[in-house]
């Protein structure tokens, strides 16, 4: 039997442990209560009519979004990355555009003010030491003035043009020319400061000749800019194949020595003028047709794998054999349906073409009948008794209802209704009436798909393109180079081939060898 002292010590230890456990439990309850109150205050709970708490699934802890007191919205990491990229793209492009323009203006002012400063500073700093300027020096003044005027016009014609597009990288040759001009002007300023400003040279005619040499050098740099920026790319060196990814529309162009980004710009300029407008409605029609033909093709399990209940039950061998035979029969039926699907596609296309021809015939007749009611009044008829005279807009609105239904049905049949609005059709009709065009000229815009620029500005204005290339976009084109121009609806895949070297030889044929003998025979009619 243990002593009372030992028993008291053990009881005290047990009581201490129980108190600690109770304290921990109370602390845990306080934490849970606090978290629940914070969650109830920050997260709205859907109220029900019966007053019961909404049910929670087993994964509520993984799918619930906790909102703290410092946040009102929750965003995923992908959303944050996307918003950051959008901000960088929007702000970065504008900042780069204005920074480039500012840098060009500053450099231009530095270039044009430097020769003037060379001539003015000696008169401001040491006018009493300068020698008199003779007739030759005054003639150099005229030379400097006219050369600066010519340089100003040449720079304006070559550089100060509205940008056609925003390129992802700087134009390498233009940047090199800007650096060359800056280094050239700084070198002249350094020589001017050391040899003229420090020594206060009194030979003013030599100073004027120094300014003239600077202007001549700037003119030669401008000639170099014309060669690098304009003349170098004129000779075709590469043949590019441009294919639209959705419908496979393809065009070929010849390009010169260009970088990938400038070649992409040239391709886009040709695309808006040469490619027919992209019509996603035709693509959706072909996809629905393909899905309809593939709907009858089903895949069945022919390997003998069946559910466990079927395998463990009695007569499992018979059930497996029956299911196996049924699967083979249905696969054979699907194969026969697939073999005859081309007939269905053929007749469906033939029916569609028949409907298009029918709608086209009705449209042509309706337009011709509508145009017969329009007659251009001559000056002699205007002097006679006045009749109902209308301007082209009113005349277009008057005859449009007679052809509207036939035109609408034709556009719906050919999936072009989203490309032509009623307002644009009436404007085109008024344009045709004003210029005395025939009904066939009016219908040409709707019977065949035109280039993208022919349609409304919403189809092409401010379209965002993304250039995707494995090589650097500032590198030049090469044989086998492939890059992609991607927009929201489709992409243009560009493949580059180098134009081969052509070897031509000459063969001389003696003109005296062109002599012939006529052989007469009794069988011939000669």
TIKOLFI-461573 format. One record per residue (C-alpha): residue number from 1; residue in one letter; chain; x, y, z. Coordinates in steps of 0.05 Angstrom, whole numbers, plus 5000, padded with zeros to 4 digits. Example, Ala and Ser with C-alpha at 12.3 -4.5 7.8 and 13.67 -1.06 7.14 Angstrom:
BEGIN
1/A/A/5246/4910/5156
2/S/A/5273/4979/5143
***
This chain:
BEGIN
1/X/A/5000/5000/5000
2/X/A/5027/5067/4979
3/X/A/5037/5122/5027
4/X/A/4991/5183/5030
5/X/A/5046/5229/5007
6/X/A/5057/5190/4943
7/X/A/4981/5188/4930
8/X/A/4974/5263/4940
9/X/A/5031/5276/4891
10/X/A/4999/5232/4838
11/X/A/4931/5263/4848
12/X/A/4961/5333/4841
13/X/A/4996/5313/4776
14/X/A/4930/5284/4748
15/X/A/4893/5347/4767
16/X/A/4945/5390/4734
17/X/A/4940/5350/4670
18/X/A/4865/5355/4671
19/X/A/4868/5430/4681
20/X/A/4916/5437/4623
21/X/A/4871/5395/4578
22/X/A/4811/5436/4598
23/X/A/4848/5500/4584
24/X/A/4869/5475/4515
25/X/A/4797/5454/4500
26/X/A/4770/5522/4520
27/X/A/4823/5557/4479
28/X/A/4805/5514/4419
29/X/A/4731/5530/4426
30/X/A/4747/5604/4430
31/X/A/4788/5600/4366
32/X/A/4734/5561/4329
33/X/A/4680/5610/4351
34/X/A/4722/5669/4329
35/X/A/4735/5638/4260
36/X/A/4661/5622/4251
37/X/A/4641/5693/4270
38/X/A/4692/5723/4222
39/X/A/4669/5676/4166
40/X/A/4596/5694/4179
41/X/A/4612/5768/4178
42/X/A/4653/5766/4114
43/X/A/4618/5713/4072
44/X/A/4544/5721/4054
45/X/A/4502/5660/4071
46/X/A/4444/5640/4025
47/X/A/4380/5647/4065
48/X/A/4325/5595/4057
49/X/A/4252/5599/4072
50/X/A/4254/5545/4125
51/X/A/4310/5576/4164
52/X/A/4355/5515/4159
53/X/A/4430/5520/4145
54/X/A/4452/5508/4074
55/X/A/4480/5440/4060
56/X/A/4555/5432/4049
57/X/A/4590/5381/4007
58/X/A/4648/5339/4029
59/X/A/4699/5383/3994
60/X/A/4676/5449/4022
61/X/A/4742/5463/4053
62/X/A/4778/5457/3987
63/X/A/4729/5498/3946
64/X/A/4710/5554/3994
65/X/A/4742/5622/3982
66/X/A/4760/5659/4045
67/X/A/4756/5734/4043
68/X/A/4795/5773/4094
69/X/A/4780/5842/4121
70/X/A/4830/5876/4074
71/X/A/4801/5847/4009
72/X/A/4735/5853/3974
73/X/A/4748/5807/3914
74/X/A/4786/5742/3905
75/X/A/4828/5730/3842
76/X/A/4864/5669/3819
77/X/A/4936/5668/3800
78/X/A/4918/5662/3727
79/X/A/4874/5724/3731
80/X/A/4930/5763/3764
81/X/A/4980/5743/3711
82/X/A/4931/5760/3655
83/X/A/4914/5828/3685
84/X/A/4988/5844/3695
85/X/A/5003/5825/3622
86/X/A/4946/5867/3597
87/X/A/4970/5927/3637
88/X/A/5041/5918/3612
89/X/A/5017/5912/3540
90/X/A/4970/5972/3543
91/X/A/5015/6019/3583
92/X/A/5081/5994/3554
93/X/A/5061/6004/3481
94/X/A/5037/6075/3493
95/X/A/5098/6093/3534
96/X/A/5145/6063/3482
97/X/A/5108/6099/3426
98/X/A/5113/6167/3460
99/X/A/5184/6153/3482
100/X/A/5205/6137/3411
101/X/A/5171/6200/3384
102/X/A/5203/6243/3438
103/X/A/5271/6214/3425
104/X/A/5264/6226/3350
105/X/A/5242/6298/3360
106/X/A/5300/6312/3408
107/X/A/5351/6281/3361
108/X/A/5322/6320/3302
109/X/A/5326/6386/3339
110/X/A/5398/6370/3359
111/X/A/5417/6355/3287
112/X/A/5386/6417/3257
113/X/A/5407/6466/3311
114/X/A/5479/6443/3314
115/X/A/5502/6477/3248
116/X/A/5466/6540/3268
117/X/A/5499/6538/3336
118/X/A/5567/6530/3303
119/X/A/5555/6595/3265
120/X/A/5524/6635/3321
121/X/A/5567/6619/3381
122/X/A/5630/6656/3357
123/X/A/5590/6720/3347
124/X/A/5562/6714/3418
125/X/A/5626/6694/3455
126/X/A/5685/6731/3420
127/X/A/5657/6778/3367
128/X/A/5715/6827/3372
129/X/A/5767/6774/3353
130/X/A/5732/6748/3291
131/X/A/5760/6765/3223
132/X/A/5715/6796/3171
133/X/A/5675/6747/3129
134/X/A/5686/6756/3054
135/X/A/5644/6740/2993
136/X/A/5662/6666/2995
137/X/A/5640/6661/3068
138/X/A/5574/6694/3053
139/X/A/5563/6645/2996
140/X/A/5574/6589/3045
141/X/A/5517/6618/3087
142/X/A/5470/6608/3028
143/X/A/5496/6538/3018
144/X/A/5484/6519/3091
145/X/A/5414/6548/3089
146/X/A/5392/6510/3026
147/X/A/5425/6445/3048
148/X/A/5389/6449/3115
149/X/A/5323/6462/3079
150/X/A/5335/6402/3033
151/X/A/5354/6359/3093
152/X/A/5292/6380/3131
153/X/A/5246/6361/3073
154/X/A/5283/6295/3062
155/X/A/5278/6276/3136
156/X/A/5204/6295/3137
157/X/A/5190/6252/3076
158/X/A/5229/6191/3101
159/X/A/5218/6190/3177
160/X/A/5160/6234/3198
161/X/A/5104/6190/3171
162/X/A/5045/6163/3209
163/X/A/5062/6093/3233
164/X/A/5025/6037/3197
165/X/A/5029/5988/3255
166/X/A/5059/5976/3323
167/X/A/5116/5926/3319
168/X/A/5138/5884/3379
169/X/A/5212/5903/3373
170/X/A/5250/5964/3349
171/X/A/5272/5970/3277
172/X/A/5345/5952/3278
173/X/A/5369/5994/3219
174/X/A/5331/6056/3243
175/X/A/5361/6048/3312
176/X/A/5431/6041/3283
177/X/A/5422/6103/3241
178/X/A/5398/6142/3301
179/X/A/5459/6120/3341
180/X/A/5504/6137/3283
181/X/A/5476/6207/3277
182/X/A/5482/6218/3352
183/X/A/5555/6195/3353
184/X/A/5570/6237/3292
185/X/A/5540/6301/3321
186/X/A/5573/6289/3388
187/X/A/5641/6280/3354
188/X/A/5632/6346/3317
189/X/A/5613/6380/3382
190/X/A/5674/6351/3417
191/X/A/5721/6375/3362
192/X/A/5686/6442/3360
193/X/A/5694/6451/3436
194/X/A/5767/6432/3437
195/X/A/5792/6466/3374
196/X/A/5746/6527/3368
197/X/A/5713/6544/3434
198/X/A/5774/6534/3478
199/X/A/5822/6571/3431
200/X/A/5771/6623/3408
201/X/A/5791/6615/3336
202/X/A/5786/6680/3297
203/X/A/5782/6649/3228
204/X/A/5707/6654/3218
205/X/A/5709/6628/3147
206/X/A/5740/6563/3172
207/X/A/5684/6557/3224
208/X/A/5633/6565/3168
209/X/A/5666/6512/3126
210/X/A/5666/6467/3188
211/X/A/5590/6476/3193
212/X/A/5582/6462/3118
213/X/A/5621/6397/3126
214/X/A/5574/6376/3181
215/X/A/5513/6389/3138
216/X/A/5544/6350/3080
217/X/A/5558/6291/3125
218/X/A/5486/6292/3150
219/X/A/5461/6291/3078
220/X/A/5505/6230/3063
221/X/A/5477/6195/3125
222/X/A/5407/6209/3098
223/X/A/5427/6176/3032
224/X/A/5450/6116/3072
225/X/A/5383/6115/3108
226/X/A/5346/6113/3041
227/X/A/5388/6054/3018
228/X/A/5379/6014/3082
229/X/A/5306/6030/3096
230/X/A/5276/6035/3027
231/X/A/5320/6008/2970
232/X/A/5347/5946/3004
233/X/A/5279/5911/3008
234/X/A/5257/5925/2936
235/X/A/5293/5867/2904
236/X/A/5252/5803/2916
237/X/A/5292/5749/2951
238/X/A/5240/5705/2985
239/X/A/5173/5674/2966
240/X/A/5126/5670/3025
241/X/A/5064/5625/3028
242/X/A/5009/5652/3072
243/X/A/4954/5603/3093
244/X/A/4894/5617/3137
245/X/A/4887/5563/3190
246/X/A/4811/5557/3189
247/X/A/4792/5549/3115
248/X/A/4860/5538/3083
249/X/A/4857/5601/3039
250/X/A/4926/5610/3010
251/X/A/4966/5666/2975
252/X/A/5038/5673/2953
253/X/A/5079/5737/2955
254/X/A/5151/5758/2939
255/X/A/5189/5797/2992
256/X/A/5258/5827/2997
257/X/A/5309/5828/3052
258/X/A/5264/5841/3112
259/X/A/5264/5823/3185
260/X/A/5210/5775/3209
261/X/A/5168/5829/3242
262/X/A/5170/5874/3180
263/X/A/5154/5814/3136
264/X/A/5095/5800/3181
265/X/A/5072/5872/3171
266/X/A/5078/5865/3095
267/X/A/5038/5800/3098
268/X/A/4982/5833/3138
269/X/A/4979/5892/3089
270/X/A/4970/5842/3032
271/X/A/4921/5801/3072
272/X/A/4870/5857/3080
273/X/A/4871/5870/3005
274/X/A/4877/5800/2975
275/X/A/4845/5750/3022
276/X/A/4769/5742/3021
277/X/A/4735/5760/3086
278/X/A/4736/5708/3141
279/X/A/4667/5677/3149
280/X/A/4662/5634/3212
281/X/A/4590/5615/3195
282/X/A/4613/5571/3138
283/X/A/4662/5536/3184
284/X/A/4609/5522/3236
285/X/A/4564/5493/3182
286/X/A/4619/5444/3160
287/X/A/4632/5425/3232
288/X/A/4559/5410/3246
289/X/A/4556/5368/3183
290/X/A/4617/5328/3204
291/X/A/4588/5318/3273
292/X/A/4523/5293/3243
293/X/A/4560/5240/3202
294/X/A/4603/5219/3260
295/X/A/4545/5214/3308
296/X/A/4529/5144/3283
297/X/A/4599/5117/3298
298/X/A/4602/5085/3367
299/X/A/4658/5047/3402
300/X/A/4642/4984/3440
301/X/A/4683/4939/3485
302/X/A/4701/4877/3447
303/X/A/4756/4852/3493
304/X/A/4709/4814/3539
305/X/A/4714/4862/3598
306/X/A/4646/4867/3633
307/X/A/4623/4889/3702
308/X/A/4639/4846/3761
309/X/A/4565/4831/3776
310/X/A/4557/4802/3706
311/X/A/4621/4761/3711
312/X/A/4606/4732/3780
313/X/A/4533/4714/3766
314/X/A/4509/4649/3736
315/X/A/4510/4643/3661
316/X/A/4564/4694/3654
317/X/A/4594/4660/3593
318/X/A/4528/4664/3554
319/X/A/4518/4737/3573
320/X/A/4589/4754/3552
321/X/A/4581/4718/3486
322/X/A/4515/4753/3472
323/X/A/4544/4822/3488
324/X/A/4605/4807/3446
325/X/A/4562/4787/3386
326/X/A/4518/4849/3394
327/X/A/4580/4894/3396
328/X/A/4606/4864/3332
329/X/A/4539/4872/3299
330/X/A/4533/4945/3317
331/X/A/4605/4959/3295
332/X/A/4589/4927/3228
333/X/A/4527/4970/3221
334/X/A/4567/5033/3238
335/X/A/4619/5013/3186
336/X/A/4565/5005/3133
337/X/A/4537/5073/3152
338/X/A/4606/5103/3146
339/X/A/4614/5072/3077
340/X/A/4550/5105/3053
341/X/A/4562/5172/3088
342/X/A/4596/5201/3027
343/X/A/4531/5193/2988
344/X/A/4494/5233/3041
345/X/A/4547/5287/3038
346/X/A/4544/5289/2963
347/X/A/4468/5297/2960
348/X/A/4470/5348/3017
349/X/A/4521/5390/2980
350/X/A/4481/5383/2915
351/X/A/4418/5405/2951
352/X/A/4454/5465/2981
353/X/A/4481/5486/2913
354/X/A/4411/5479/2883
355/X/A/4382/5524/2937
356/X/A/4437/5575/2927
357/X/A/4425/5577/2851
358/X/A/4351/5584/2863
359/X/A/4360/5642/2913
360/X/A/4410/5675/2866
361/X/A/4362/5672/2807
362/X/A/4306/5703/2849
363/X/A/4353/5757/2874
364/X/A/4378/5775/2804
365/X/A/4307/5781/2778
366/X/A/4285/5823/2838
367/X/A/4344/5871/2831
368/X/A/4334/5879/2756
369/X/A/4261/5894/2766
370/X/A/4277/5945/2820
371/X/A/4329/5980/2777
372/X/A/4279/5988/2720
373/X/A/4240/6037/2762
374/X/A/4301/6083/2768
375/X/A/4316/6130/2711
376/X/A/4367/6186/2710
377/X/A/4334/6250/2691
378/X/A/4367/6290/2635
379/X/A/4372/6365/2634
380/X/A/4317/6369/2580
381/X/A/4269/6329/2623
382/X/A/4283/6372/2684
383/X/A/4260/6434/2646
384/X/A/4192/6402/2632
385/X/A/4135/6394/2680
386/X/A/4161/6375/2749
387/X/A/4152/6304/2773
388/X/A/4173/6267/2836
389/X/A/4248/6279/2836
390/X/A/4289/6243/2889
391/X/A/4361/6243/2909
392/X/A/4401/6177/2907
393/X/A/4389/6163/2981
394/X/A/4314/6170/2974
395/X/A/4313/6129/2910
396/X/A/4352/6073/2945
397/X/A/4303/6073/3003
398/X/A/4245/6071/2954
399/X/A/4267/6010/2914
400/X/A/4302/5972/2970
401/X/A/4238/5939/2999
402/X/A/4224/5904/2932
403/X/A/4290/5867/2934
404/X/A/4301/5862/3009
405/X/A/4267/5795/3019
406/X/A/4304/5760/2962
407/X/A/4370/5790/2984
408/X/A/4359/5769/3056
409/X/A/4343/5697/3037
410/X/A/4404/5693/2992
411/X/A/4450/5720/3046
412/X/A/4422/5671/3097
413/X/A/4431/5613/3049
414/X/A/4503/5632/3035
415/X/A/4518/5649/3109
416/X/A/4534/5722/3095
417/X/A/4480/5757/3135
418/X/A/4529/5779/3189
419/X/A/4574/5813/3138
420/X/A/4521/5860/3109
421/X/A/4475/5905/3149
422/X/A/4414/5938/3121
423/X/A/4447/6006/3127
424/X/A/4509/5984/3089
425/X/A/4466/5953/3034
426/X/A/4426/6017/3026
427/X/A/4490/6058/3023
428/X/A/4518/6013/2969
429/X/A/4452/6017/2931
430/X/A/4453/6093/2934
431/X/A/4526/6092/2910
432/X/A/4507/6049/2850
433/X/A/4449/6093/2833
434/X/A/4492/6156/2838
435/X/A/4544/6128/2791
436/X/A/4493/6099/2742
437/X/A/4515/6026/2753
438/X/A/4479/5965/2728
439/X/A/4444/5913/2771
440/X/A/4501/5865/2759
441/X/A/4551/5915/2787
442/X/A/4506/5922/2849
443/X/A/4501/5847/2859
444/X/A/4576/5833/2852
445/X/A/4589/5852/2924
446/X/A/4541/5799/2949
447/X/A/4549/5742/2899
448/X/A/4623/5733/2913
449/X/A/4662/5745/2977
450/X/A/4707/5806/2972
451/X/A/4770/5826/3010
452/X/A/4767/5846/3083
453/X/A/4773/5921/3069
454/X/A/4709/5919/3028
455/X/A/4667/5907/3090
456/X/A/4652/5949/3151
457/X/A/4707/5976/3195
458/X/A/4687/5930/3251
459/X/A/4717/5871/3211
460/X/A/4787/5901/3206
461/X/A/4796/5965/3247
462/X/A/4846/5960/3304
463/X/A/4852/5885/3301
464/X/A/4903/5857/3350
465/X/A/4953/5809/3319
466/X/A/5004/5767/3356
467/X/A/5070/5747/3322
468/X/A/5094/5677/3341
469/X/A/5163/5657/3317
470/X/A/5217/5610/3341
471/X/A/5271/5657/3316
472/X/A/5281/5728/3339
473/X/A/5232/5775/3305
474/X/A/5288/5825/3290
475/X/A/5328/5773/3251
476/X/A/5322/5771/3175
477/X/A/5282/5722/3134
478/X/A/5316/5657/3115
479/X/A/5300/5595/3075
480/X/A/5251/5551/3112
481/X/A/5232/5605/3163
482/X/A/5162/5594/3191
483/X/A/5123/5643/3235
484/X/A/5051/5653/3254
485/X/A/5005/5713/3258
486/X/A/4949/5699/3307
487/X/A/4885/5738/3322
488/X/A/4822/5721/3360
489/X/A/4786/5681/3306
490/X/A/4841/5650/3265
491/X/A/4915/5651/3250
492/X/A/4959/5661/3188
493/X/A/5016/5611/3179
494/X/A/5073/5639/3137
495/X/A/5125/5595/3106
496/X/A/5187/5625/3073
497/X/A/5224/5597/3013
498/X/A/5286/5629/2982
499/X/A/5280/5647/2909
500/X/A/5332/5603/2873
501/X/A/5391/5629/2835
502/X/A/5375/5629/2761
503/X/A/5429/5611/2711
504/X/A/5413/5632/2640
505/X/A/5453/5613/2579
506/X/A/5450/5638/2508
507/X/A/5445/5596/2444
508/X/A/5455/5628/2377
509/X/A/5413/5604/2318
510/X/A/5435/5625/2249
511/X/A/5378/5661/2213
512/X/A/5398/5626/2148
513/X/A/5379/5560/2179
514/X/A/5305/5579/2177
515/X/A/5293/5550/2108
516/X/A/5240/5499/2090
517/X/A/5220/5456/2031
518/X/A/5148/5443/2011
519/X/A/5137/5370/1992
520/X/A/5077/5362/1947
521/X/A/5041/5295/1947
522/X/A/4981/5271/1908
523/X/A/4942/5253/1971
524/X/A/4946/5323/2001
525/X/A/4900/5381/1984
526/X/A/4958/5428/1969
***
